[in-house]
Amino acid sequence: MFPPGLPGLGLLFLRSSVAIGLLIDDYYRRQGLSGETQGVTILLSLALFAGYLTPVAAAIALLLHGLIWFKLGGGGAAADVIVCLDVIALAFLGPGGYSVDASRFGRRLIALPPDRP
């Protein structure tokens, strides 16, 4: 769930692309969105950039993107489908090794005491 190296870097790029896609979607449709929705979008994008509770944040991002799309209409169906597929992939794959989640929940060394006779 928290691969380092190139897979972790790939997941960092995937998290960044989802966060940027959500911010761009919010920016272009900001006239029709409430201030609360814009604030949630910004906080959610920051959580995705940092890799904080990534599967939960990705699920909320998918719901928020769908809400914005159904409320205001789609700007471009291809771009909306790509963002949705990226969010689903991120929810399934996890945050990667370069994230807050990896430092909080990552691999730990557990030292067991020796057996006593």
N, C-alpha and C positions, 0 to 999 in steps of 0.2 A: 504493500500500500504506500510505502514511502521510499521509492527507489531513488538512490543517489545517481550521480553521473549524468550521462546523456538522457536517459529516460526521465530523470528528475527535472532536467533542464527543459525537455519537451513538455512536461506537465506545467512547468512555470510559464512557458509560452502559451499553452492552451488556456491556463487561468487568466493570463493577461489579455488574450484575444476575446475571451468571454466578457471580461470586465470592460474592455474598451468598446466592444459591440453594444453592451448595455448602456454605457455612457453616451455613445453616438446616437442610439435610438432615443434616449431621453432628451438629448440636445435638439434633435430635429423635430421632436414632437412636444417641446416644452410649452408651447402656447396652449395646448389642450390638457395639460397635466396640472394637477394641484401641487402646491408646495410640499405637501407631505409625501406625495409619490416621488417627487424629485429628490427629496431628502433620503428616502428609503433607497432609491436607486444609487445615490452617491455612496451611502454607507455599505450597501451590498457590494458595490464595485470595489470599495476599499477592502472589504473582507475577502473578496475573491483574489485581489492582487496579493494580499498578505498570506492567503491560504489558511484562513481561520474558519473552522467548521465548514470545510469545503463542500461536502455532500449536501448538507442542509442549505448552505448559501446558494448552491447551484439549483436545488429544487425550488427555492424561493425565487431565484432569478428567472427560472423557466415560467413559473406562475405569473410573475410580474411582467415578463415580456409578452406572454399570452394575453394578460389583461390589457396592456397598452395596445396590442395589436387589434384585439376585438373592440376596444373602446374607440380607438381613433383610426382604425383601418391600417392596412399594411402599406408601407412605402414601396417596397419591392419584395415580392413573394420569395424570390431566390435568396435574398439577404436574410429575410426572417427565418427561412427554413435552415439556412446554414448556422445562424446563431442558435436556434433551438437544438440542432444536432450537436453542436459544440457543447452546449450546456448539459445535454444528456450524457455525452461522453465524459465530461468532467465529473458529473455526479457518480458515474460508475467507476471511473479510474481512481479518483481520489486526488489529493493535493500534490503528492510527490515529495521528494526529500528536501526541497528548499521551500519550506513553509512553516508557519506557526504551528500547524497541526503536527508536523513531523517532530518539532522540538518538544511539544507537549505530550504526544502520544506515541512517539517513535519507539524504535527498538531500545531495550534496556538490558543491561547485563545483570543477571540475578545470580548471586553467589549463594549456594546452598551450603549449610554447615556440614562438616564431615560426619559420617555415621559413628555413633559411639557404641562400643560393645556392651 
